[in-house]
Amino acid sequence: MATLLLSSHTISLSQPNFCFPRRTKKPRAVLNRTQKMQVPYELKQGQTRLFHKLPSGLNMEVIVQKGVADKDPYDRNSENPPLVFVHGSYHAAWCWAEHWLPFFSACGFDCYALSLLGQGESDAPSGSVAGTLQTHASDVADFIQKKVLLPPVLLGHSFGGLIIQYYITNVKNNQAIEMGNFYPMLTGAALVCSVPPSGNSGLVWRYLFSKPIAAFKVTRSLAAKAFQTSLPLCKETFFSSTMDDQLVLRYQELMRESSRMPLFDLRKLNASLPVPSIPKGSVELLVLGANDDFIVDAEGLRETGRFYGVSPVNVERVAHDMMLDCSWEKGAKVILSWLTALNK
């Protein structure tokens, strides 16, 4: 199930056009692989598709776009943190490559969008689901440890946000290290329309009692996958009402092709939640929601903010798929402003 966030306060979107430097090292590509998506995503100019081999032997798709802004040779603090993007259910690395990778790379950030196992062009594990919260977070950590030179900023959407929440609880976790799972340090993390720390069960129950019609639509759309065949339902679930229908159809097709198996067993996942708490202020964190998010409610966003001791930000006139919506630049500018503050 894709997932959720809204907010407790609104901010101005008239952000300055900050831009930053570039880094140069290029990872190696794995070539000549059979495409797993019958409708493959065509990369944009400046993007490269790589495959990172995990300890399991499976390959994880990574779409890379390096920072292109000029670096000031006299500014010792001008090196930007790399950005690592983690998608949610029914999506893959392409959802970031469409708008946000070109945007952030143009401002000097090296960008890496991952496709979790069983999604996009990544290999699929054996079994009926792609993994668990633990295995997905461990795969992200393995990629960062082996391929990312500086402590990155992790950005996660929907259930990808929950994976990031699990990741940050394991940074400097001695028990995780003893079990062979090393979680590299981060510069920060941004939770974009993320599932709250307690999972999606609270959201479902609130919808059942306060918005029964919406609850039925969300369940039909996501659990029954009706969004894959119904254009109106796909649009209402993920996008703004002003989104062009032809664009919605394109993304609907890509989402249908992206997810060959569920990210999680939701019953087992919810039984393992909430994620462990972390000391307030131990990680620089942005909690970002969309005012027109059909999936997540305002209380879900406030829960996430309270859990981490930060004030969540609500972006107006944007829907759940903030990075693909017709006003995608609104959320991108909020994140850019936050990244600018981190870099000072």
C-alpha positions as CSV (number, residue, x, y, z in Angstrom):
1,M,0.0,0.0,0.0
2,A,1.3,3.4,-0.9
3,T,1.3,5.9,1.9
4,L,0.9,9.0,3.6
5,L,1.4,12.5,5.2
6,L,-0.2,16.0,5.7
7,S,0.8,18.7,8.1
8,S,0.7,21.1,11.0
9,H,1.8,24.3,9.4
10,T,2.2,25.8,6.0
11,I,5.2,27.6,4.7
12,S,5.9,30.1,1.9
13,L,7.1,28.6,-1.3
14,S,8.9,31.7,-2.6
15,Q,12.3,30.1,-2.0
16,P,15.6,31.5,-3.3
17,N,17.1,29.6,-6.2
18,F,20.0,28.1,-4.3
19,C,22.4,26.0,-6.3
20,F,25.5,24.1,-5.2
21,P,28.6,22.3,-6.5
22,R,29.3,19.0,-8.2
23,R,31.2,15.8,-7.5
24,T,32.8,13.8,-10.2
25,K,33.3,10.1,-9.4
26,K,31.1,7.8,-11.5
27,P,29.9,4.3,-10.4
28,R,30.3,1.4,-12.8
29,A,27.2,0.2,-14.7
30,V,26.1,-3.3,-15.3
31,L,25.2,-3.6,-18.9
32,N,23.2,-5.9,-21.2
33,R,20.5,-6.9,-18.7
34,T,17.0,-8.1,-19.7
35,Q,14.4,-5.4,-18.9
36,K,11.9,-6.5,-16.2
37,M,9.4,-3.7,-16.9
38,Q,7.5,-4.4,-20.1
39,V,7.0,-0.6,-20.4
40,P,10.6,0.6,-19.5
41,Y,11.2,4.0,-18.2
42,E,13.4,6.0,-20.6
43,L,16.1,8.0,-18.8
44,K,16.5,11.7,-19.2
45,Q,19.6,13.5,-20.4
46,G,22.4,13.2,-17.8
47,Q,20.9,10.1,-16.1
48,T,22.5,6.6,-15.9
49,R,21.0,3.3,-14.9
50,L,23.3,1.1,-12.8
51,F,22.8,-2.1,-10.9
52,H,24.2,-2.5,-7.4
53,K,24.9,-6.1,-6.4
54,L,23.7,-6.8,-2.9
55,P,25.2,-9.4,-0.5
56,S,22.3,-11.7,-1.4
57,G,23.6,-11.7,-5.0
58,L,20.5,-9.9,-6.2
59,N,20.9,-6.6,-8.2
60,M,19.2,-3.4,-7.2
61,E,18.5,-0.8,-9.9
62,V,19.9,2.7,-9.3
63,I,19.2,5.7,-11.5
64,V,22.1,8.2,-11.1
65,Q,22.2,11.9,-12.0
66,K,25.3,13.8,-10.9
67,G,25.4,17.4,-9.8
68,V,26.1,19.9,-12.6
69,A,26.5,23.2,-10.8
70,D,30.0,24.8,-10.8
71,K,31.9,24.6,-7.5
72,D,33.5,27.6,-5.9
73,P,37.2,26.5,-5.4
74,Y,37.6,29.0,-2.5
75,D,34.6,27.7,-0.5
76,R,35.7,24.9,1.7
77,N,32.1,24.2,2.9
78,S,30.6,24.1,-0.6
79,E,30.5,20.2,-1.0
80,N,26.9,19.1,-1.0
81,P,25.7,15.9,0.6
82,P,24.7,13.2,-1.9
83,L,20.9,12.6,-2.0
84,V,19.6,9.0,-1.9
85,F,15.9,8.6,-2.8
86,V,13.7,5.6,-1.7
87,H,10.3,5.1,-3.2
88,G,7.1,3.6,-1.8
89,S,4.7,0.9,-2.9
90,Y,3.8,0.7,-6.6
91,H,6.7,2.9,-7.5
92,A,10.4,2.6,-8.4
93,A,13.4,4.7,-9.0
94,W,11.8,6.3,-12.1
95,C,9.4,8.3,-9.9
96,W,12.3,10.4,-8.7
97,A,14.0,10.6,-12.1
98,E,11.1,12.3,-13.8
99,H,11.4,15.7,-12.0
100,W,13.4,15.8,-8.8
101,L,16.6,14.2,-10.0
102,P,17.0,16.9,-12.7
103,F,16.0,19.6,-10.3
104,F,18.4,18.7,-7.5
105,S,21.3,17.8,-9.8
106,A,21.0,21.2,-11.5
107,C,21.6,22.6,-8.0
108,G,24.8,20.7,-7.5
109,F,23.6,17.5,-5.7
110,D,24.7,14.0,-6.8
111,C,21.4,12.0,-6.9
112,Y,20.8,8.3,-6.5
113,A,17.3,6.9,-6.9
114,L,16.9,3.2,-5.8
115,S,14.4,0.6,-6.9
116,L,13.8,-1.8,-4.0
117,L,13.9,-5.5,-4.7
118,G,11.0,-6.8,-6.7
119,Q,10.3,-3.3,-8.0
120,G,11.2,-1.5,-11.3
121,E,14.2,-3.1,-12.9
122,S,15.6,-4.6,-9.7
123,D,15.8,-8.4,-9.2
124,A,13.1,-10.1,-7.3
125,P,13.8,-12.3,-4.2
126,S,12.2,-15.7,-3.8
127,G,8.9,-15.7,-1.9
128,S,5.6,-13.8,-2.1
129,V,6.8,-10.4,-0.9
130,A,9.8,-8.2,-1.7
131,G,11.2,-8.1,1.8
132,T,10.7,-6.6,5.3
133,L,11.4,-3.3,6.9
134,Q,14.7,-4.7,8.0
135,T,15.8,-6.2,4.7
136,H,14.9,-3.1,2.6
137,A,16.7,-0.8,5.1
138,S,19.7,-3.1,5.0
139,D,19.8,-3.0,1.2
140,V,19.8,0.8,1.3
141,A,22.6,0.8,3.9
142,D,24.7,-1.6,1.7
143,F,24.4,0.7,-1.3
144,I,25.4,3.8,0.8
145,Q,28.3,2.0,2.4
146,K,29.8,0.7,-0.8
147,K,28.9,3.4,-3.4
148,V,28.3,6.8,-1.7
149,L,31.4,8.7,-0.6
150,L,29.9,11.2,1.8
151,P,27.2,10.9,4.5
152,P,24.1,11.4,2.4
153,V,20.6,12.8,2.9
154,L,18.0,10.0,2.6
155,L,14.7,11.0,1.1
156,G,11.8,8.6,1.4
157,H,8.2,8.7,0.0
158,S,5.2,6.9,1.5
159,F,6.4,3.4,2.7
160,G,9.9,4.5,1.6
161,G,9.7,7.0,4.5
162,L,9.0,4.2,6.9
163,I,12.1,2.3,5.6
164,I,14.2,5.4,6.3
165,Q,12.7,5.7,9.8
166,Y,13.9,2.2,10.5
167,Y,17.3,3.0,9.0
168,I,17.9,6.0,11.3
169,T,17.1,4.0,14.4
170,N,20.0,1.6,13.4
171,V,22.7,4.2,12.8
172,K,25.3,3.5,15.5
173,N,23.3,0.6,16.7
174,N,25.8,-1.9,18.1
175,Q,23.3,-4.8,17.9
176,A,22.8,-4.2,14.2
177,I,26.6,-4.1,13.7
178,E,27.0,-7.4,15.6
179,M,24.4,-8.9,13.3
180,G,26.4,-7.9,10.3
181,N,24.3,-4.9,9.3
182,F,26.2,-1.7,9.1
183,Y,24.2,1.5,8.7
184,P,26.4,4.4,7.6
185,M,26.0,7.9,9.1
186,L,23.6,10.4,7.4
187,T,23.7,14.1,7.0
188,G,19.9,14.1,7.3
189,A,16.6,12.6,6.3
190,A,13.5,13.9,4.6
191,L,10.2,12.0,5.1
192,V,7.9,12.9,2.1
193,C,4.2,11.9,2.6
194,S,5.6,9.2,4.8
195,V,3.8,6.4,6.7
196,P,3.9,7.4,10.3
197,P,6.1,5.5,12.8
198,S,3.1,3.3,13.9
199,G,2.3,2.2,10.4
200,N,-0.8,2.6,8.3
201,S,-3.3,0.9,10.7
202,G,-4.2,4.1,12.6
203,L,-4.8,5.9,9.3
204,V,-7.1,3.2,8.1
205,W,-9.2,3.2,11.3
206,R,-9.5,7.0,11.4
207,Y,-10.7,6.9,7.8
208,L,-13.3,4.2,8.5
209,F,-14.9,6.3,11.3
210,S,-14.5,9.8,9.9
211,K,-14.4,9.3,6.1
212,P,-16.1,6.0,5.3
213,I,-16.5,6.7,1.6
214,A,-12.8,7.8,1.3
215,A,-11.8,4.7,3.3
216,F,-13.6,2.5,0.8
217,K,-12.0,4.3,-2.2
218,V,-8.5,4.0,-0.6
219,T,-9.0,0.3,0.1
220,R,-10.3,-0.4,-3.4
221,S,-7.6,1.6,-5.0
222,L,-4.6,0.3,-3.1
223,A,-5.4,-3.1,-1.5
224,A,-7.4,-4.2,-4.5
225,K,-5.1,-2.4,-6.9
226,A,-8.0,-0.8,-8.7
227,F,-5.9,2.3,-9.4
228,Q,-4.1,0.2,-12.0
229,T,-7.2,0.1,-14.2
230,S,-9.3,3.1,-13.2
231,L,-8.0,6.5,-14.4
232,P,-10.3,8.5,-12.1
233,L,-9.3,6.4,-9.1
234,C,-5.6,6.6,-9.9
235,K,-5.9,10.4,-10.2
236,E,-7.8,10.8,-7.0
237,T,-5.4,8.5,-5.1
238,F,-2.1,10.0,-6.2
239,F,-2.5,13.2,-8.1
240,S,-4.1,16.7,-8.1
241,S,-7.4,17.1,-9.8
242,T,-5.8,19.5,-12.3
243,M,-3.3,16.8,-13.5
244,D,-3.5,16.1,-17.2
245,D,-5.2,12.8,-17.9
246,Q,-2.6,11.7,-20.4
247,L,0.1,12.2,-17.9
248,V,-1.8,10.2,-15.3
249,L,-2.2,7.4,-17.8
250,R,1.5,7.3,-18.4
251,Y,2.3,7.2,-14.7
252,Q,-0.5,4.6,-14.1
253,E,1.2,2.3,-16.6
254,L,4.6,2.8,-15.0
255,M,3.2,2.1,-11.6
256,R,1.5,-1.1,-12.8
257,E,4.7,-2.3,-14.3
258,S,6.9,-1.2,-11.4
259,S,5.6,-3.5,-8.6
260,R,5.9,-7.2,-9.5
261,M,5.4,-8.1,-5.9
262,P,4.3,-6.4,-2.6
263,L,6.9,-4.5,-0.7
264,F,5.8,-6.0,2.6
265,D,3.5,-8.5,4.3
266,L,1.5,-5.7,5.9
267,R,0.2,-7.8,8.8
268,K,3.7,-8.8,9.8
269,L,4.9,-5.2,9.2
270,N,2.3,-3.6,11.5
271,A,2.9,-6.2,14.2
272,S,6.5,-5.0,14.3
273,L,5.7,-1.3,14.7
274,P,6.1,1.4,15.9
275,V,9.7,1.9,14.9
276,P,12.1,2.4,17.8
277,S,12.4,6.0,19.0
278,I,15.6,8.0,18.6
279,P,17.0,10.8,20.8
280,K,15.5,14.1,19.7
281,G,17.8,16.1,17.5
282,S,20.1,13.1,16.8
283,V,19.3,13.3,13.1
284,E,18.5,16.4,11.0
285,L,15.0,15.6,9.9
286,L,12.4,17.1,7.6
287,V,8.8,15.9,7.8
288,L,7.0,17.0,4.7
289,G,3.3,16.5,3.8
290,A,0.9,17.4,1.0
291,N,-2.3,19.3,1.8
292,D,-4.3,17.4,-0.9
293,D,-3.0,14.0,0.0
294,F,-5.9,11.6,-0.4
295,I,-4.1,8.8,1.5
296,V,-2.7,10.3,4.6
297,D,-4.5,12.4,7.1
298,A,-3.3,15.4,9.1
299,E,-3.1,13.4,12.3
300,G,-0.7,10.9,10.6
301,L,1.6,13.8,9.8
302,R,1.4,15.3,13.3
303,E,2.2,11.9,14.7
304,T,5.4,11.7,12.8
305,G,6.4,15.2,13.8
306,R,5.7,14.6,17.5
307,F,7.6,11.3,17.4
308,Y,10.7,13.0,16.1
309,G,10.3,16.3,17.9
310,V,10.0,18.4,14.7
311,S,7.3,20.7,13.3
312,P,5.9,19.1,10.1
313,V,5.6,21.2,7.0
314,N,2.5,21.1,4.8
315,V,2.7,22.0,1.1
316,E,-0.6,23.4,-0.2
317,R,-2.3,22.3,-3.5
318,V,-0.1,19.2,-3.9
319,A,-1.2,15.5,-3.8
320,H,0.3,12.3,-2.4
321,D,2.8,11.8,-5.3
322,M,4.4,15.1,-4.6
323,M,7.4,14.3,-6.8
324,L,5.3,13.5,-9.8
325,D,2.3,15.9,-9.3
326,C,1.7,18.8,-11.7
327,S,3.1,21.1,-8.9
328,W,6.1,18.9,-8.2
329,E,8.4,21.9,-7.9
330,K,6.7,23.1,-4.7
331,G,7.9,20.3,-2.5
332,A,11.3,20.3,-4.3
333,K,11.8,24.0,-3.3
334,V,10.9,23.3,0.3
335,I,13.5,20.5,0.5
336,L,16.1,22.7,-1.3
337,S,15.6,25.4,1.3
338,W,16.0,22.8,4.1
339,L,19.1,21.4,2.4
340,T,20.6,24.9,2.1
341,A,20.2,25.3,5.9
342,L,21.9,22.0,6.5
343,N,24.9,23.1,4.3
344,K,25.6,26.2,6.3
